[in-house]
Amino acid sequence: MHRRPPRTALRRAALSVLGTLAVLTAAVHPAGAAPRAGGTPAPDPVGRAFTEAAAEYGVPRDLLVALGYGETHLDGHAGRPSQDNGYGVMHLVSNPDRHTLELASRLTGESPAALRKNTAANIRGGAAVLRSYADESGLDRADRRDADTWYPLVARYGGAADPSGARLYADTVYTFLSEGVKARTPGGEELTVRARTVAPDRGAYEHAAVASAQSPDYPPALWVPASSANYAVGRTAAISKVVVHVTQGSYAGTLSWFQNPSAQVSAHYVVRSSDGQITQTVRDKDTAWHARSGNASGIGIEHEGYVDNPSWFTDSMYRSSAALTAHLCDRYGIPKDRAHVVGHSEVPGNDHTDPGPNWNWTYYMQLVGGSTGGGSVQLTFPSYDTLRAGSSGAQVSAVQSLLNQQGYDAGTVDGAFGTKTTTAVTSFQRARGLSADGVVGARSWTALLSAGTTPTLGQGSTGSAVQRLQRALTAALGRTVSADGDFGSGTQQAVRDYQSSRALSVDGSVGPATWTALQAGR
């Protein structure tokens, strides 16, 4: 039979570590629940699923909710997998090292497909997995009623390979129990966990040290090294950019995944949503595997959360991450602009969408202390839209700034495409032999972005001329070419593709003929 340590001693020590964890009680982004016919409120299927699963498997309901909230903010993400191939509100995992999805299927009789996509089935599966752990550990019926006895089982559920990572995961769940949770599901349903006094029975995890070593590169951060199988020692290029990511999973789960040799992925830093705590996992001098073509020259910062749920992007996270980015820019001479502080989705050769539309770049760059663009006006974009009279926004400001630089008076750079801007565009097009229609399409963008001096450039070249080239190639080819100012293999391939498609001599370097073609908007 399961035996617990004396409760008095536990209650005296219970919150000693929990107190170091920030409270995460922010509500998920609000959305009104759809009314039923006749105006009556819609049923609460997620809340009911938690209540029914808790009763069926003898797991405390609030513990189940707190665990699901810590994993996903109660958002199943329509069955899409997390970074380590976990699914649904309860993050049931199916990867080479963890198979809680398959275990849940055996225990519940639900198909893996249903567990991935059906929220009620997924919650039931999570409860079944926890109950199986409780049975293995010998928890009797009385023990199971006490949420504090479940601590070692919650730690096991998190899947961390080392005891300190498992304790970090479980402490986070028990912090939610201690401080309470008020959350809203994507369907508009509100779930509540009331604050309570907790005294978790940590068992074997009582003496597992929570990460306390400080980062060797950024003193405010903790140091939890990734598996040596998940990064490369040293670099093949100078550090020239910061790459912003979103974990698609929890903070503790991400740290655990980076320590798993089979992950084959890592980042230099991970930032927690609730309080902005930062953990470094790969040294700055080494190459983390986070952004494909951006690995050699980039420092990757992962942010806890999911791209489609803005509730994860807290002010604490923004401020903490921005302070780290400012430090990195100062240390390595990285310009504090959007040409050098980029999202994962903006790095060429990637199929990721993070940090996504909910990431507030303007606010973030203000906190970093730099500009939101490639200078005083943003010139770098992953693609360039067709603009005409009536258009507005950052790309219109870019057009106005470029026209003014070239001596075509577009007036005040205000982001509004009015009569003066139209006249300036038409004059520029006429001078470059383009169709003078006042519309800024791919050809006009190419000519505007490439305008300026025409130095010979090749692999290894750096600087503002390389950035002009990269922006112009993005417009001309219709695909993102990273405007990082470094003429690497990706830029060389883009030059070759441009030269080939324009019947130029294909040598991958940029001389007079290639500049002439670009500046003519070809």
C-alpha positions in Angstrom: 0.0 0.0 0.0 1.1 3.5 -0.8 2.7 5.3 2.2 3.0 9.1 2.6 5.6 11.1 4.6 4.2 13.0 7.6 1.9 15.7 6.5 3.1 18.4 9.0 6.6 18.4 7.7 5.4 18.4 4.1 3.1 21.4 4.7 6.0 23.4 6.2 8.1 22.8 3.1 5.5 22.5 0.5 5.7 25.9 -1.1 9.4 26.5 -0.8 9.9 25.8 -4.5 6.4 26.7 -5.6 7.1 30.2 -4.4 9.9 30.5 -7.0 7.5 29.8 -9.8 5.4 32.7 -11.2 1.7 32.5 -11.0 -0.1 31.9 -14.3 -3.7 32.9 -13.8 -4.3 34.9 -16.9 -7.5 34.0 -18.8 -7.3 32.6 -22.2 -8.4 35.0 -25.0 -12.0 35.7 -24.5 -14.7 34.5 -26.9 -18.4 34.4 -26.3 -20.0 30.9 -26.1 -22.5 30.5 -28.9 -26.1 30.6 -27.7 -28.4 27.7 -28.3 -31.7 28.1 -30.1 -34.1 30.0 -28.0 -31.4 32.0 -26.3 -30.4 29.4 -23.7 -26.7 29.1 -22.9 -24.7 26.4 -24.8 -23.7 23.4 -22.8 -20.2 23.2 -21.4 -18.7 20.1 -23.1 -15.1 20.7 -21.9 -16.0 21.2 -18.3 -18.3 18.2 -18.4 -15.6 16.1 -19.9 -13.2 17.0 -17.1 -15.9 16.2 -14.5 -16.9 12.9 -16.1 -13.3 11.8 -16.7 -12.3 12.7 -13.1 -15.2 10.6 -11.8 -14.6 7.6 -14.1 -10.9 7.3 -13.3 -10.8 8.6 -9.7 -8.5 11.6 -10.5 -9.1 14.9 -8.8 -11.0 17.2 -11.2 -9.0 20.3 -10.4 -5.7 18.5 -10.8 -6.8 17.3 -14.2 -7.8 20.8 -15.3 -4.5 22.3 -13.9 -2.5 19.8 -15.8 -4.4 20.4 -19.1 -4.0 24.2 -18.6 -0.3 23.9 -18.0 0.1 21.9 -21.2 -2.2 23.7 -23.6 -4.3 26.4 -22.0 -7.1 24.0 -22.6 -6.8 24.4 -26.4 -6.7 21.1 -28.4 -5.5 22.9 -31.5 -7.8 20.9 -33.8 -5.7 17.8 -33.4 -2.5 19.4 -34.6 0.7 18.0 -32.9 3.0 19.9 -30.6 6.7 20.1 -31.1 7.3 16.7 -29.5 4.2 15.2 -31.2 1.7 15.6 -28.4 -2.0 16.0 -29.1 -5.0 17.6 -27.6 -5.8 19.4 -24.3 -4.0 16.8 -22.3 -1.0 16.6 -24.6 -1.1 12.8 -25.2 2.3 12.0 -26.8 3.3 9.7 -29.6 7.0 9.8 -30.4 10.0 7.4 -30.3 10.4 7.8 -26.6 6.9 8.4 -25.2 3.7 6.7 -26.1 1.0 8.1 -23.8 -1.3 8.4 -26.8 -1.1 4.7 -27.5 -1.4 3.9 -23.7 -4.5 6.0 -23.5 -6.0 4.2 -26.5 -5.4 0.8 -24.8 -6.9 2.0 -21.5 -10.0 3.7 -22.9 -10.7 1.8 -26.1 -10.7 5.1 -28.0 -8.9 5.2 -31.3 -5.7 7.2 -31.6 -7.5 9.4 -34.2 -10.3 10.2 -31.7 -7.8 10.9 -28.9 -6.0 13.3 -31.2 -9.0 15.3 -32.3 -11.9 14.8 -29.9 -11.4 16.9 -26.8 -13.6 14.8 -24.5 -11.9 11.6 -25.6 -8.5 13.3 -25.1 -9.4 14.4 -21.6 -10.6 10.9 -20.8 -7.4 9.5 -22.1 -5.3 11.8 -20.0 -7.2 10.8 -16.9 -6.8 7.1 -17.8 -3.1 7.5 -18.1 -2.8 9.2 -14.7 -5.0 6.5 -13.1 -2.8 3.8 -14.5 0.2 5.5 -13.0 -1.6 5.7 -9.7 -2.5 2.0 -9.8 1.2 1.1 -10.5 2.3 3.2 -7.6 -0.2 1.6 -5.2 -2.4 4.6 -4.4 -5.6 3.4 -2.7 -9.0 5.0 -2.9 -8.4 7.4 0.0 -5.0 8.5 -1.4 -6.5 9.2 -4.8 -9.0 11.7 -3.3 -6.1 13.9 -2.1 -4.5 15.9 -5.0 -1.3 16.2 -3.0 -0.6 12.5 -3.4 -0.5 12.7 -7.2 2.7 14.8 -7.4 5.0 11.9 -8.5 2.5 10.8 -11.0 2.1 14.2 -12.5 5.9 14.5 -12.7 5.9 11.2 -14.6 3.2 12.4 -16.9 5.4 15.3 -18.0 7.8 12.8 -19.5 11.1 14.5 -18.5 14.1 12.2 -18.6 15.8 13.7 -15.6 14.4 14.3 -12.1 14.9 18.1 -12.0 12.9 18.5 -15.3 10.2 16.2 -13.9 10.0 18.3 -10.7 9.8 21.6 -12.7 6.9 20.2 -14.7 5.0 19.0 -11.6 5.7 22.2 -9.6 4.2 24.2 -12.4 0.9 22.1 -12.2 0.8 22.5 -8.4 1.4 26.2 -8.7 -1.8 26.4 -10.8 -3.6 24.5 -8.0 -2.2 26.8 -5.4 -3.0 30.1 -7.1 -6.0 29.0 -9.0 -6.9 29.1 -12.7 -9.6 31.0 -14.5 -9.5 30.1 -18.2 -11.6 30.3 -21.3 -11.6 27.6 -23.9 -11.5 28.4 -27.7 -15.3 27.7 -27.7 -15.9 30.4 -25.1 -16.5 28.1 -22.1 -15.0 29.3 -18.8 -13.4 26.8 -16.4 -12.2 27.7 -12.9 -9.9 26.1 -10.4 -10.2 27.8 -7.0 -7.0 28.7 -5.2 -6.1 26.4 -2.3 -3.3 25.5 0.1 -1.2 22.7 -1.4 1.4 20.4 0.2 2.5 18.0 -2.5 4.0 14.7 -1.5 7.0 14.8 -3.8 8.3 11.4 -2.9 11.5 10.7 -4.8 11.4 14.1 -6.3 11.7 15.9 -2.9 15.4 16.1 -3.3 15.6 16.6 -7.0 17.2 19.9 -7.5 15.3 22.4 -9.6 17.7 24.0 -12.1 19.8 26.5 -10.3 23.0 26.9 -12.4 23.2 30.2 -14.1 23.6 30.7 -17.8 27.3 31.0 -18.9 26.3 33.6 -21.5 23.3 35.6 -20.0 23.5 35.8 -16.2 19.7 36.3 -15.6 19.0 32.9 -17.2 19.2 29.4 -15.8 21.4 26.8 -17.5 19.9 23.4 -18.5 22.0 22.0 -21.3 20.4 20.3 -24.3 21.5 16.9 -25.3 24.8 17.0 -27.3 22.9 15.1 -30.0 20.7 18.1 -30.6 23.2 20.8 -31.6 26.6 21.2 -33.2 29.7 22.5 -31.3 31.0 25.8 -32.8 29.8 27.8 -35.8 30.5 28.2 -39.5 29.3 31.8 -39.7 29.4 34.9 -37.5 26.4 35.6 -35.3 24.3 38.1 -37.2 20.6 37.6 -36.3 18.2 36.7 -33.5 15.4 34.3 -34.5 12.1 34.4 -32.6 10.2 31.1 -32.2 7.2 29.8 -30.4 7.5 26.3 -28.8 4.2 24.8 -29.8 4.3 23.2 -26.3 4.9 24.0 -22.7 8.1 25.5 -21.2 9.0 22.4 -19.1 8.1 20.1 -22.0 10.3 22.0 -24.4 13.3 21.8 -22.0 12.7 18.1 -21.6 12.4 17.6 -25.4 15.7 19.4 -26.0 17.4 17.0 -23.5 16.0 14.0 -25.5 18.7 12.8 -27.9 16.1 11.7 -30.5 14.6 15.2 -30.8 17.3 16.5 -33.2 16.2 20.0 -32.4 17.2 22.8 -29.9 17.3 26.5 -29.4 19.7 28.7 -27.4 17.1 30.1 -25.0 13.5 29.2 -23.8 11.3 31.9 -22.3 8.4 31.0 -19.9 5.0 32.6 -20.5 3.9 33.2 -16.9 6.8 35.2 -15.5 9.4 35.5 -18.3 11.9 33.1 -16.7 14.6 32.2 -19.2 16.6 29.0 -19.5 19.6 28.7 -21.8 20.1 25.2 -23.3 22.8 25.8 -25.9 25.8 28.1 -25.7 25.8 31.2 -27.9 29.1 30.0 -29.5 27.5 26.7 -30.6 25.0 26.0 -33.4 21.5 25.2 -32.1 19.2 23.4 -34.6 16.2 25.7 -34.8 16.0 27.5 -38.1 17.6 25.4 -40.9 19.4 28.0 -43.1 19.5 30.4 -40.1 21.2 28.0 -37.7 24.8 29.0 -38.5 24.4 32.7 -38.0 21.3 32.9 -35.7 20.6 32.7 -32.0 17.3 31.0 -31.4 14.9 32.1 -28.7 11.9 29.9 -28.1 8.8 31.3 -26.4 6.4 29.0 -24.5 3.0 28.7 -26.2 1.2 28.1 -29.4 1.0 30.5 -32.4 -2.8 30.5 -32.6 -3.4 31.3 -28.9 -2.4 34.9 -27.9 -3.0 34.2 -24.2 0.6 32.8 -23.9 2.2 36.1 -25.0 2.3 37.9 -21.7 3.8 41.2 -20.9 6.3 39.5 -18.7 7.4 37.3 -21.6 7.7 40.2 -24.0 9.8 42.2 -21.6 12.1 39.4 -20.5 12.7 38.2 -24.1 13.3 41.8 -25.3 15.9 42.3 -22.6 17.6 39.2 -23.8 17.5 40.2 -27.4 18.8 43.7 -26.6 21.7 42.0 -24.7 22.5 39.7 -27.7 22.4 42.6 -30.2 24.7 44.7 -28.0 27.1 41.8 -27.4 27.4 40.6 -31.0 26.9 43.9 -32.9 23.5 42.9 -34.3 21.4 45.8 -35.6 18.2 46.2 -33.6 15.9 46.1 -36.5 13.5 43.7 -38.3 16.1 42.8 -40.8 18.2 41.2 -38.0 15.6 40.3 -35.4 13.4 38.0 -37.4 10.7 35.3 -36.9 11.2 31.7 -37.7 8.8 32.0 -40.6 11.0 34.7 -42.2 14.1 32.5 -42.4 14.5 31.1 -45.9 14.0 27.4 -46.4 11.6 27.0 -43.4 8.0 25.7 -43.4 7.1 27.1 -40.0 4.7 29.9 -39.3 5.9 31.1 -35.8 5.8 33.4 -34.1 2.6 34.0 -36.1 0.1 36.8 -36.4 -0.5 37.1 -32.6 3.1 38.1 -31.9 3.2 41.9 -31.4 6.4 42.8 -33.3 5.9 46.6 -32.9 5.7 46.3 -29.1 8.6 43.8 -29.0 10.9 45.9 -31.0 10.1 49.0 -29.0 11.1 47.0 -25.9 14.3 45.8 -27.6 15.1 49.5 -28.1 15.4 49.3 -31.9 13.3 50.0 -34.9 10.5 48.0 -36.4 12.2 48.0 -39.8 15.5 47.8 -41.6 16.3 51.3 -40.4 14.0 54.2 -39.5 11.4 52.9 -41.9 10.8 49.2 -42.3 12.0 48.0 -45.7 12.3 44.2 -45.1 9.2 42.1 -45.6 8.8 38.3 -46.3 6.9 39.3 -49.4 5.9 42.6 -51.2 2.3 43.4 -51.8 0.9 45.1 -54.9 0.1 48.7 -53.8 -2.0 51.5 -55.4 -3.9 54.6 -54.6 -5.9 54.0 -51.4 -3.4 51.4 -50.0 -2.0 52.0 -46.5 0.4 50.5 -44.0 4.1 49.8 -43.5 4.8 48.8 -47.1 3.4 52.1 -48.4 5.7 53.9 -45.9 8.6 51.8 -47.4 7.6 52.9 -51.0 7.4 56.6 -49.9 10.8 56.4 -48.2 12.5 54.8 -51.2 11.0 57.3 -53.6 12.1 60.2 -51.5 15.6 58.8 -51.3 15.8 58.6 -55.1 14.6 62.2 -55.5 10.9 61.5 -56.4 8.9 63.6 -54.0 6.3 61.2 -52.4 5.7 63.7 -49.6 5.5 62.8 -45.9 6.2 59.2 -45.1 2.8 58.5 -43.5 1.8 55.1 -44.9 -1.1 56.5 -46.9 -0.9 56.0 -50.7 -2.4 59.3 -51.9 -2.1 61.5 -55.0 1.4 62.7 -54.3 2.7 59.1 -53.9 0.9 58.1 -57.1 2.6 61.0 -59.0 6.0 60.0 -57.6 5.5 56.3 -58.5 4.5 57.2 -62.0 7.6 59.5 -62.5 9.9 56.7 -61.1 8.3 54.1 -63.4 8.7 56.4 -66.5 12.3 57.0 -65.7 13.0 53.2 -65.4 11.2 52.3 -68.5 8.4 50.6 -66.7 4.7 50.8 -67.3 3.7 54.2 -65.8 0.5 53.1 -64.2 1.1 54.4 -60.6 0.8 50.8 -59.3 3.7 49.3 -57.3 3.9 45.6 -58.4 6.8 43.2 -58.5 8.7 45.1 -61.1 8.4 48.5 -59.5 9.3 47.0 -56.1 12.4 45.3 -57.6 13.6 48.6 -59.1 12.9 50.6 -56.0 14.5 48.1 -53.6 17.7 47.7 -55.7 18.2 51.4 -56.4 21.6 52.8 -55.3 25.2 51.9 -55.7 26.2 48.8 -57.7 29.2 47.2 -56.1 30.3 43.7 -57.2 29.0 41.2 -54.7 29.6 37.5 -54.1 29.6 34.9 -51.4 31.1 36.3 -48.3 30.1 39.9 -49.0 28.3 41.7 -46.2 26.6 45.0 -45.6 23.8 47.3 -46.7 24.3 46.6 -50.4 23.7 42.9 -49.8 20.5 43.8 -47.9 19.3 45.8 -50.9 20.1 42.9 -53.2 18.3 40.5 -50.9 15.1 42.6 -50.7 15.1 43.1 -54.4 15.5 39.4 -55.0 12.5 38.7 -52.7 10.4 41.0 -54.8 11.7 39.8 -58.1 11.5 36.0 -57.4 8.3 36.1 -55.3 9.9 34.2 -52.4 11.6 35.3 -49.2 15.3 35.8 -49.4 16.6 36.6 -45.9 17.7 40.2 -45.8 20.4 39.7 -43.2 23.2 41.5 -45.0 25.2 38.3 -45.3 25.8 36.9 -48.9 25.7 33.2 -48.0 24.7 30.1 -50.0 21.0 30.9 -49.9 21.6 34.4 -51.4 23.9 32.9 -54.0 21.2 30.4 -55.0 18.7 33.2 -55.3 21.0 35.2 -57.5 21.5 32.1 -59.7 17.8 31.6 -60.0 17.3 35.3 -60.9 20.1 35.2 -63.5 18.7 32.0 -65.0 15.1 33.3 -65.2 16.2 36.6 -66.8 18.6 35.0 -69.4 21.7 36.5 -67.7 25.0 34.8 -67.3 24.6 32.4 -64.4 27.6 32.7 -62.0 25.9 33.4 -58.6 27.7 36.8 -58.3 26.3 40.2 -58.8 28.1 42.4 -61.2 26.9 45.3 -63.6 24.6 43.1 -65.7 22.7 41.7 -62.7 22.4 45.2 -61.1 21.2 46.7 -64.3 18.5 44.1 -64.7 17.3 44.5 -61.1 17.3 48.3 -61.3 15.3 48.1 -64.5 12.7 46.0 -62.6 13.2 42.9 -64.6 
